[in-house]
């Protein structure tokens, strides 16, 4: 049964939380060419994997890129892990 749940989740559309986080990121990173948000907490919205492609990250070290995204994420949920 757990495998069936995983398969259903893989083919499901984005959750409400994923859509909300995606919208906030689109507003904060308007030059992004791709934004992908995935709830990796089993659908409860406690932890998200975020992938962003943007010119805003050009010539920034990985740690600086993470800081930029984490700064935005602090505003949309308490207890959220990215």
QUILIN-V780611 format. One record per helix or strand. SS is the DSSP state (H for helix, E for strand). FROM is the first residue (numbers start at 1). LEN is the number of residues. Records with the same first field share a line. If there is no record, write none. Layout:
SS = FROM-LEN, FROM-LEN
This chain:
H = 2-10, 16-13, 55-3, 62-12
E = 32-8, 47-8, 81-1
